[in-house]
Amino acid sequence: MTFDEFYRVVYLPAHREPVCRWLHVAGLAAAATYAVVVVQLDNWLLLFLTPIPAYLFGWLGHALVHNHPTFFEYPFLSFRGYWAMVGAMLFGRLRGRPTIS
């Protein structure tokens, strides 16, 4: 399966609900904030925990809309899909509920 097929057929349908997508973006903001605080505290070892807020917010989004994250079945494609979706949202290319063709 190519990334484009995965993104269109698997990833976007799992993130159809806006609340799920926006919680993924909030997780990114939380992870970035966490990283800044860790750097300011000069506790570099804690940087290994930076992905945790992003995953927690993302999984909360999936729990709220009652679907499953794609990460467990497609970890690498899901990581790439996450960044593609967040980028599309932040640049206004993904609004409302995307239509899946």
Secondary structure, 3 states (H helix, E strand, C coil): CCHHHHHHHHHHHHCCCHHHHHHHHHHHHHHHHHHHHHHHHCCHHHHHHCHHHHHHHHHHHHHHHCCCCCCCCCHHHHHHHHHHHHHHHHCCCCCCCCCCC
